[in-house]
Amino acid sequence: MPENPTAEQNHAENHAAPNPTNELSTHGVGPWPGGEEEWPEGAHFDSELLRDGDTRNVIDRYRYWRMDAIVADLDEHRHPFHAAIENWQHDMNIGSIVRSANAFAADTVHIVGRRRWNKRGAMVTDRYQHVLNHPDVADLVAWARAHELPIIAVDNVPGSVSIETFDWPERCILLFGQEGPGMSAEALAAADAVVEITQYGSTRSINASAAAAVAMHSWVLQWGSRPTGTD
């Protein structure tokens, strides 16, 4: 797994001034009621958030938690599927795919190709999500084989299997192509199976980030655990 952010990065994310990549949630909370005397106990709480309020885009369970504590807690129940995205043309959808991966508790997001990607769509979720870079498809395939993870490509190409009838492996990598050109021939050739999202309208394809969210949710319907805090 990639290393967790440093303490300095944690502090910067928790307390940075508003900017386009540091979302202020419409469901934020103010300072902990009653002042410092009423603060809850626990090493996972952040004293500055308790004092100043928490406007981060996190579920209620994680309000006032330190960022590294949230990551550690997520690591206890991440799902065993991974998401991989090809990034040859600086695809603007990658941020949204990372955000969906975080929402569905994916183990890791793998970015294949260019290391740099537009993080705006991630809405800071990349700081809670493990992200790995692979310079090319061959490197991703080698990593997948070393970890005994089948690669399931998601694309509407001849020979693909309808997502409604597909039995997802519990441990796998969901591989997505980029917006426009779609998945590369090398990626399709490396896939253990190819799944397509059935469409009923006139368009040939749906947005790459939307396709990723549909596929992740399809996996969750078969293998997903109960969300944290619902027991």
N, C-alpha and C positions, 0 to 999 in steps of 0.2 A: 504494500500500500504506500501511496505517497505520504510524506511526512505532513503532520498537521501544521497549521500556521504558527508562527512564533508569537510570543506574548505581545510584542510590539504590533504585529499585524492584527491580533485580536483586539487590542485597545483601539487601533485606528478604525476598524470596522464598527466597533460598538459605539464610538463617540465622534466619528468624523462628521464634518458639516455636510448638510444635504447637497447632493450632486446627482447627475443623471444615473450613475451606477450604484448609488446608495439609497435604495427606495425607502420612502417614508410611508408606512402602512396606514391606510385609513382606519385601521382597527388598533392603533397603538394605545398604550396606556401611559398615564402620568406617573409621578413619583409614588412610591409605596405609601398607602394611606397610614396616617398616624405618626409619620416621621421615623427617625432612626431607631427610636425605642421599640418600634413595632416591627422592625425588619425581621424576616424569616431567617432561620439559621441554616447553614449549609455551605460547603466550599464551592458549590456550583453557582452560587449567586454572585452577581457583579455589583459591588457597592455603589458605583457611579450610576448604573442603571436604576438601582433602587432609589437613589437620591434624585435623579433627574428625569426618570421615565424611560420607557422603552418603545420606540417607534419602528423597530425592525420588522421585516416581513417574515415573522416566525409564528408558529401556532401557539395557542395560549399556554400550553404545557411548558414552553421554553421562554416565557416572559421572564425577564430579569436574569436569565442565565448567562454566564460567560460563554463566548463563542466556542472555546476549546472544550468546554463541558458539553455543549450541544453536540459537537462532532463526536465526542467519546460516547455519548448516549446513542446517537444514530448508529455508530459502529456496532452496537450491541444487537441491532435488529435489522441491518440492511438485508435486502433480498439478494439471492445468489445470481441474479442476472446482471449483465453489464450492457452498456450501450456504447456503440462505436460510430463515429461520423467521419466521413471523408471531408477533407478541407483543402482542396487544391486551389480554390478561387476565393478564399476568405468569405465563406458562406455566412450570410447574416442570420441564418436560422440556428446556428450552433448554440447561441446563448439560450434560446427558448428550449432547445433540446436538453441542455444541462439543467434548466429549471424543472422540466418535466421529470428528468431522471431523479432529481432531488425529491420531488413530490411523491414519486413512486418508490423511493428508497432503494434505488439501484446501487449495486456495490461500487462500481467505478464507471466513469465516462472516459472513453478512449478517443482521442482526436488523431486522425490519420492524415499526415501531410503537414501543412504549415502549422507551426507551433502557435503563432499569433492568431487570435480569433476575437471577434467583437463580443465583449462581455455585457453589453447593455441589456440584451434580452434575458440574461441570466438573473438580473435583479438581485445580485449579491449571493445567490445560492451556490455559486461555484466555490465560495469560501467554506461551505458546509459539505461539499461533495468532492470525493476523490476524483481527480482528473489526471490521466496519463497521456503523454504524446508519443506517437509512433511516426517515424519519418516516412514510412511507406507501408503498403499493404503487407508485404513480406514480413516486416517486423511485427505487425499485429498478429499475423498468422502464427509466427514462431512463438509469440507470447501465449496465444490461445492454446496451442498444442502443448506447451510446457505446463499449462495449468489445466489441461484436459477439459477445455471448454469448446463445445461445438459453436460454429459461427452460423447464425441464421440471418440471411440477408432479407431485407424488406424492400421489394421492388415489384412493379407490375410488368414483368417480362414473360415471354412465352415459356411455358413449363413450370411457372410458379404455382404454389399451392394456396388455395383460398384460406385466409386467416380464420374464417369461421370453422373450418374443419381441421385446423392444424393443432397437433399436440405439442406444445412447447416443452422442450427439455427444461428440467428444473434449474440446472446450471447451464448457462449459455451466454453468448454475446449476440446482441441484436445489432446488426450492421445496417447503416443508412447511408445513402448517397447524398450528394449535394443538390441543392435546388437548381433546376435547369437541365444540366447534362445527365443527372441521375447517377447511378452507381457505375463505377468504372468496370471494364471487362475483367480486370485482374481481381477485383473484389468479388464479383459474381462467380468467377472460377474458383475462388478460395472457399466459397460458402458450402456448408454441409447441407443446407436446404435454402430454398428461396420462397418467401411468403408474400402474397399480395393482399392488399386491402380492397375488398370488393367495393366497386363504385356503381352507381345507378344513374348518374346524370350524363351530360355531354362532355365534360372535361376529361382529358386523358389521365391526369394525375392530380393529387392534392398536395398542399404545401408540405414541405419536408418536415417541419416541426410538428405539424398536425399529424402526419403519418407516424412519426415517432411516438407521440402521445397515445395514439390509438393502439399501436403495437405493444407498448409498455403496459397499457391497461388490459389488453388481451392476455398478456402473460400473468398479470396480477389476478385476473379472474380464475385462472387455473391453479396458481401456486401461491398467491399472496397471503400474508399473515394479517392479523388484525392490527389496525393502526395503534401506535403507542398511546396509552392513556385511555383506551376504550374498555379495558377489562374491569 
